[in-house]
């Protein structure tokens, strides 16, 4: 049974939003620094100390990704492939 929000309360946004990123506050500076290095425009949409998370909005993500050199995209794909293989093997 789900509880409906009070009439004056907004329903929380749930689900996958491709141009938003939830980041652990401990890693926020590192992630935003990497986004800056990659030329990905971002804006902080808020933080929750209680959850230990920050929400970033990534505007123009499609243009930013399109401008990445092919070698960087290939390196990212190789990394993701290795991570998936490690997860399958239980390492």
TORDRENRO-688301 format. One record per atom (N, C-alpha, C, O, CB): atom name; x, z, y; residue in three letters; residue number from 1. Coordinates in steps of 0.001 Angstrom, whole numbers, plus 500000, padded with zeros to 6 digits. Last residue first. Glycine has a CB too. Layout:
CA|X|Z|Y|ala|NUM
...
END
This chain:
N|534332|491361|488783|unk|91
CA|535566|491911|489356|unk|91
C|535309|492583|490664|unk|91
O|536237|493101|491285|unk|91
CB|536602|490834|489539|unk|91
N|532287|490034|487527|unk|90
CA|532197|491488|487643|unk|90
C|533444|492141|488187|unk|90
O|533606|493355|488069|unk|90
CB|531889|492073|486323|unk|90
N|532024|487359|487456|unk|89
CA|532905|487944|486441|unk|89
C|532909|489469|486493|unk|89
O|533466|490122|485611|unk|89
CB|534324|487424|486619|unk|89
N|530347|486944|489644|unk|88
CA|529892|486577|488291|unk|88
C|530719|487254|487211|unk|88
O|530191|487673|486181|unk|88
CB|529951|485064|488103|unk|88
N|531983|487781|491733|unk|87
CA|530736|488480|491486|unk|87
C|530228|488198|490080|unk|87
O|529738|489099|489399|unk|87
CB|529688|488081|492518|unk|87
N|534018|485879|491571|unk|86
CA|534347|487284|491346|unk|86
C|533095|488088|491035|unk|86
O|533121|488974|490180|unk|86
CB|535062|487872|492567|unk|86
N|532556|483592|492252|unk|85
CA|533186|483678|490941|unk|85
C|533525|485133|490593|unk|85
O|533338|485563|489455|unk|85
CB|534456|482809|490902|unk|85
N|531878|484224|494913|unk|84
CA|530819|484041|493904|unk|84
C|531379|484155|492496|unk|84
O|530743|484753|491629|unk|84
CB|530132|482679|494081|unk|84
N|534453|484242|496042|unk|83
CA|533627|485455|496063|unk|83
C|532541|485362|495000|unk|83
O|532309|486323|494265|unk|83
CB|532996|485669|497462|unk|83
N|535214|481544|495706|unk|82
CA|535978|482613|495043|unk|82
C|535164|483903|494972|unk|82
O|535182|484587|493949|unk|82
CB|537306|482870|495785|unk|82
N|533286|480317|497373|unk|81
CA|533324|479988|495945|unk|81
C|534066|481078|495171|unk|81
O|533615|481497|494105|unk|81
CB|533999|478612|495718|unk|81
N|534024|481332|499852|unk|80
CA|532720|481675|499298|unk|80
C|532665|481397|497804|unk|80
O|532061|482161|497052|unk|80
CB|531620|480903|500013|unk|80
N|536571|480067|500063|unk|79
CA|536450|481521|500048|unk|79
C|535128|481951|499420|unk|79
O|535104|482829|498557|unk|79
CB|536568|482082|501471|unk|79
N|535805|477368|500146|unk|78
CA|536660|477854|499062|unk|78
C|536566|479375|498931|unk|78
O|536489|479905|497823|unk|78
CB|538121|477432|499302|unk|78
N|534350|477370|502560|unk|77
CA|533680|477041|501299|unk|77
C|534482|477533|500102|unk|77
O|533910|478058|499146|unk|77
CB|533457|475531|501191|unk|77
N|536405|477978|504359|unk|76
CA|535265|478889|504227|unk|76
C|534529|478640|502915|unk|76
O|534129|479584|502235|unk|76
CB|534300|478727|505418|unk|76
N|538020|475716|504046|unk|75
CA|538568|477036|503723|unk|75
C|537439|478045|503524|unk|75
O|537506|478878|502620|unk|75
CB|539527|477516|504837|unk|75
N|536259|473765|505024|unk|74
CA|536708|473705|503633|unk|74
C|537258|475055|503194|unk|74
O|536987|475494|502076|unk|74
CB|537774|472610|503452|unk|74
N|536084|474581|507685|unk|73
CA|534882|474593|506857|unk|73
C|535249|474556|505386|unk|73
O|534622|475240|504576|unk|73
CB|533973|473413|507206|unk|73
N|538727|474133|508449|unk|72
CA|538185|475487|508506|unk|72
C|536926|475610|507656|unk|72
O|536722|476621|506985|unk|72
CB|537884|475880|509952|unk|72
N|538940|471368|508154|unk|71
CA|539790|472227|507326|unk|71
C|539282|473672|507329|unk|71
O|539395|474364|506317|unk|71
CB|541246|472178|507825|unk|71
N|537185|470385|510115|unk|70
CA|536824|470246|508699|unk|70
C|537653|471172|507822|unk|70
O|537138|471713|506843|unk|70
CB|537006|468798|508241|unk|70
N|536697|472543|512948|unk|69
CA|537494|471543|512221|unk|69
C|537135|471550|510734|unk|69
O|536819|472597|510168|unk|69
CB|539011|471816|512407|unk|69
N|533514|472942|514458|unk|68
CA|534602|473526|513676|unk|68
C|535386|472425|512974|unk|68
O|534796|471475|512461|unk|68
CB|534057|474539|512647|unk|68
N|531318|471846|515670|unk|67
CA|532606|471646|516336|unk|67
C|533781|472242|515561|unk|67
O|534931|472067|515964|unk|67
CB|532561|472249|517718|unk|67
N|529149|472620|514172|unk|66
CA|529505|471198|514168|unk|66
C|530867|470956|514783|unk|66
O|531519|469963|514458|unk|66
CB|528460|470392|514912|unk|66
N|528960|475280|514908|unk|65
CA|529410|474950|513556|unk|65
C|529857|473497|513497|unk|65
O|530846|473181|512836|unk|65
CB|528290|475210|512524|unk|65
N|527988|474969|517541|unk|64
CA|529243|475667|517290|unk|64
C|529802|475296|515924|unk|64
O|530997|475026|515797|unk|64
CB|529043|477182|517387|unk|64
N|525535|473710|517156|unk|63
CA|526588|473012|517898|unk|63
C|527954|473649|517633|unk|63
O|528958|472947|517515|unk|63
CB|526280|473024|519411|unk|63
N|524171|475723|515739|unk|62
CA|524339|474397|515136|unk|62
C|525450|473614|515831|unk|62
O|526226|472927|515168|unk|62
CB|523023|473608|515199|unk|62
N|524123|477864|517568|unk|61
CA|524921|477963|516347|unk|61
C|525168|476590|515725|unk|61
O|526266|476325|515236|unk|61
CB|524227|478875|515337|unk|61
N|522939|478412|520015|unk|60
CA|523702|477180|519850|unk|60
C|524554|477154|518603|unk|60
O|525595|476498|518573|unk|60
CB|524568|476967|521031|unk|60
N|523216|481948|519819|unk|59
CA|522609|480763|520430|unk|59
C|523521|479558|520248|unk|59
O|524743|479683|520321|unk|59
CB|522326|481002|521932|unk|59
N|522762|484436|517944|unk|58
CA|523779|483387|517964|unk|58
C|523162|482111|518508|unk|58
O|522647|481289|517750|unk|58
CB|524373|483153|516547|unk|58
N|522379|487807|518570|unk|57
CA|521703|486517|518625|unk|57
C|522785|485459|518792|unk|57
O|523632|485570|519679|unk|57
CB|520644|486457|519796|unk|57
N|522871|490732|516682|unk|56
CA|523433|489704|517538|unk|56
C|522582|488450|517437|unk|56
O|522123|488080|516357|unk|56
CB|524899|489407|517158|unk|56
N|522341|494116|516363|unk|55
CA|521732|492808|516168|unk|55
C|522325|491843|517182|unk|55
O|522292|492095|518386|unk|55
CB|520182|492878|516302|unk|55
N|524043|496678|514592|unk|54
CA|523810|495969|515846|unk|54
C|523197|494621|515496|unk|54
O|523500|494051|514448|unk|54
CB|525140|495799|516676|unk|54
N|523712|499807|512825|unk|53
CA|523690|498356|512906|unk|53
C|523504|497861|514334|unk|53
O|522893|498529|515168|unk|53
CB|522595|497808|512030|unk|53
N|523185|502404|512058|unk|52
CA|524570|501967|512103|unk|52
C|524708|500461|512199|unk|52
O|525689|499889|511723|unk|52
CB|525299|502460|510896|unk|52
N|520740|503560|512155|unk|51
CA|520993|502654|511035|unk|51
C|522452|502220|510955|unk|51
O|522906|501730|509921|unk|51
CB|520106|501435|511149|unk|51
N|521176|505137|514446|unk|50
CA|520571|505725|513251|unk|50
C|520851|504883|512012|unk|50
O|521161|505418|510948|unk|50
CB|519064|505882|513443|unk|50
N|521994|503372|516342|unk|49
CA|522967|504352|515863|unk|49
C|522480|504956|514547|unk|49
O|523274|505248|513653|unk|49
CB|523200|505463|516922|unk|49
N|521272|500191|516719|unk|48
CA|520635|501381|516170|unk|48
C|521729|502284|515625|unk|48
O|522319|502003|514582|unk|48
CB|519593|501017|515059|unk|48
N|521188|497874|519433|unk|47
CA|521906|498635|518421|unk|47
C|521051|499796|517948|unk|47
O|520214|500314|518687|unk|47
CB|523250|499142|518966|unk|47
N|520688|494490|520687|unk|46
CA|520375|495909|520551|unk|46
C|521174|496542|519427|unk|46
O|521756|495856|518587|unk|46
CB|518887|496104|520305|unk|46
N|521601|491995|521012|unk|45
CA|520161|492181|521165|unk|45
C|519744|493638|521015|unk|45
O|518574|493975|521197|unk|45
CB|519422|491335|520155|unk|45
N|524323|490400|522425|unk|44
CA|523852|491613|521769|unk|44
C|522382|491819|522064|unk|44
O|521963|491817|523221|unk|44
CB|524665|492834|522219|unk|44
N|524969|486995|521816|unk|43
CA|524480|488012|522747|unk|43
C|524013|489209|521935|unk|43
O|523384|489055|520888|unk|43
CB|523326|487457|523650|unk|43
N|527274|484241|521495|unk|42
CA|526472|485334|520955|unk|42
C|526029|486255|522089|unk|42
O|526630|486289|523163|unk|42
CB|527267|486125|519887|unk|42
N|528656|481137|520567|unk|41
CA|528046|481950|521630|unk|41
C|527167|483020|520992|unk|41
O|526409|482740|520064|unk|41
CB|527210|481062|522616|unk|41
N|531592|480515|518945|unk|40
CA|530162|480713|518708|unk|40
C|529612|481634|519793|unk|40
O|530051|482777|519924|unk|40
CB|529899|481308|517282|unk|40
N|534309|480071|518834|unk|39
CA|533537|479401|519876|unk|39
C|532036|479489|519663|unk|39
O|531288|478637|520142|unk|39
CB|533939|477967|519957|unk|39
N|535909|481480|517166|unk|38
CA|535295|480274|516616|unk|38
C|534481|479498|517646|unk|38
O|534015|478393|517366|unk|38
CB|534413|480637|515452|unk|38
N|536499|483628|518820|unk|37
CA|537584|482753|518371|unk|37
C|537041|481423|517858|unk|37
O|537637|480370|518086|unk|37
CB|538408|483442|517275|unk|37
N|533953|484807|518975|unk|36
CA|534583|484263|520183|unk|36
C|535684|483270|519808|unk|36
O|535789|482199|520406|unk|36
CB|535165|485404|521055|unk|36
N|533702|485632|516324|unk|35
CA|532743|484664|516871|unk|35
C|533318|484009|518128|unk|35
O|533184|482800|518320|unk|35
CB|531389|485354|517192|unk|35
N|535770|487494|516271|unk|34
CA|535876|486291|515440|unk|34
C|534902|485220|515924|unk|34
O|535237|484035|515935|unk|34
CB|535605|486629|513957|unk|34
N|534708|489401|518027|unk|33
CA|535993|488761|518319|unk|33
C|536166|487474|517532|unk|33
O|536651|486476|518064|unk|33
CB|537142|489712|518010|unk|33
N|532453|490184|516612|unk|32
CA|532276|489472|517889|unk|32
C|533576|488787|518322|unk|32
O|533541|487711|518919|unk|32
CB|531802|490451|518989|unk|32
N|533768|491414|514403|unk|31
CA|532873|490263|514211|unk|31
C|532709|489486|515512|unk|31
O|532813|488260|515517|unk|31
CB|531494|490726|513692|unk|31
N|535194|493507|515660|unk|30
CA|535897|492508|514837|unk|30
C|535053|491238|514676|unk|30
O|535565|490126|514797|unk|30
CB|536238|493098|513446|unk|30
N|533156|494970|516844|unk|29
CA|534204|494359|517677|unk|29
C|534954|493269|516914|unk|29
O|535300|492231|517478|unk|29
CB|535196|495431|518163|unk|29
N|531622|495755|514504|unk|28
CA|531062|494951|515585|unk|28
C|532138|494251|516411|unk|28
O|532037|493048|516652|unk|28
CB|530217|495820|516485|unk|28
N|532139|497417|512402|unk|27
CA|532811|496117|512405|unk|27
C|532394|495229|513571|unk|27
O|532780|494061|513619|unk|27
CB|532535|495402|511113|unk|27
N|530585|499650|512802|unk|26
CA|532011|499855|512556|unk|26
C|532797|498539|512684|unk|26
O|533977|498550|513033|unk|26
CB|532223|500463|511161|unk|26
N|528018|498640|512838|unk|25
CA|528645|499023|514110|unk|25
C|530157|499215|513970|unk|25
O|530911|498969|514912|unk|25
CB|528011|500309|514639|unk|25
N|527330|495789|510941|unk|24
CA|527670|497203|510881|unk|24
C|528420|497559|512167|unk|24
O|529357|496857|512548|unk|24
CB|528530|497533|509606|unk|24
N|525000|493437|512137|unk|23
CA|526404|493781|511924|unk|23
C|526554|495297|511896|unk|23
O|525977|496002|512724|unk|23
CB|527303|493163|513028|unk|23
N|522870|490744|511705|unk|22
CA|522944|492203|511731|unk|22
C|524363|492587|511327|unk|22
O|524871|492126|510305|unk|22
CB|521870|492863|510775|unk|22
N|522197|487890|513509|unk|21
CA|523148|488502|512600|unk|21
C|523120|490010|512789|unk|21
O|523321|490505|513898|unk|21
CB|524569|487945|512826|unk|21
N|520312|484896|513928|unk|20
CA|520522|486313|514206|unk|20
C|521413|486903|513116|unk|20
O|521384|486474|511963|unk|20
CB|519164|487075|514289|unk|20
N|519553|482359|513229|unk|19
CA|520428|482510|514393|unk|19
C|520547|483964|514848|unk|19
O|520847|484233|516011|unk|19
CB|519915|481660|515539|unk|19
N|517851|482519|510960|unk|18
CA|519168|481879|510856|unk|18
C|520089|482066|512058|unk|18
O|521305|481941|511913|unk|18
CB|518981|480436|510635|unk|18
N|516357|485203|509667|unk|17
CA|516360|484476|510938|unk|17
C|517748|483849|511059|unk|17
O|518729|484570|511242|unk|17
CB|516025|485430|512182|unk|17
N|514458|486433|507055|unk|16
CA|515681|485731|507422|unk|16
C|515481|484965|508716|unk|16
O|514547|484173|508843|unk|16
CB|516117|484782|506305|unk|16
N|512617|489529|507558|unk|15
CA|512899|488241|506960|unk|15
C|514179|487639|507494|unk|15
O|514894|488257|508283|unk|15
CB|511757|487301|507194|unk|15
N|510664|491008|510142|unk|14
CA|511338|491087|508854|unk|14
C|511580|489680|508339|unk|14
O|510831|488755|508652|unk|14
CB|510509|491913|507836|unk|14
N|510059|492793|512945|unk|13
CA|510372|491452|512494|unk|13
C|511166|491572|511200|unk|13
O|512234|492183|511183|unk|13
CB|511164|490651|513579|unk|13
N|507475|495267|513007|unk|12
CA|508890|494899|512942|unk|12
C|509060|493485|512411|unk|12
O|508310|493035|511545|unk|12
CB|509661|495886|512062|unk|12
N|504835|495139|515320|unk|11
CA|505198|495011|513906|unk|11
C|506669|494607|513858|unk|11
O|507081|493703|514585|unk|11
CB|504279|493954|513154|unk|11
N|504579|497466|517993|unk|10
CA|504919|496133|517511|unk|10
C|505229|496177|516023|unk|10
O|505818|497139|515530|unk|10
CB|506112|495560|518291|unk|10
N|501831|499522|518842|unk|9
CA|503145|499424|518230|unk|9
C|503387|498003|517713|unk|9
O|502516|497408|517077|unk|9
CB|503284|500446|517086|unk|9
N|499262|500013|519594|unk|8
CA|500231|499812|520674|unk|8
C|501662|499623|520159|unk|8
O|502602|499570|520952|unk|8
CB|500187|500992|521627|unk|8
N|497923|500379|517093|unk|7
CA|497576|499268|517982|unk|7
C|498600|498989|519083|unk|7
O|498784|497833|519466|unk|7
CB|496258|499539|518610|unk|7
N|500367|501135|514514|unk|6
CA|499371|501574|515489|unk|6
C|499101|500416|516454|unk|6
O|499961|499551|516620|unk|6
CB|499857|502856|516262|unk|6
N|500799|499013|511624|unk|5
CA|501290|499716|512810|unk|5
C|500127|500116|513718|unk|5
O|499054|499512|513689|unk|5
CB|502294|498835|513584|unk|5
N|499622|499758|508320|unk|4
CA|499543|498924|509509|unk|4
C|500086|499699|510706|unk|4
O|499867|500906|510809|unk|4
CB|498086|498462|509765|unk|4
N|501350|500271|505364|unk|3
CA|500709|500919|506496|unk|3
C|500751|499988|507696|unk|3
O|501817|499482|508048|unk|3
CB|501390|502266|506822|unk|3
N|500657|499053|502123|unk|2
CA|501432|499004|503363|unk|2
C|500634|499617|504494|unk|2
O|499411|499494|504563|unk|2
CB|501829|497559|503709|unk|2
N|500846|500000|498819|unk|1
CA|500000|500000|500000|unk|1
C|500888|500000|501240|unk|1
O|501767|500850|501383|unk|1
CB|499039|501223|500001|unk|1
END
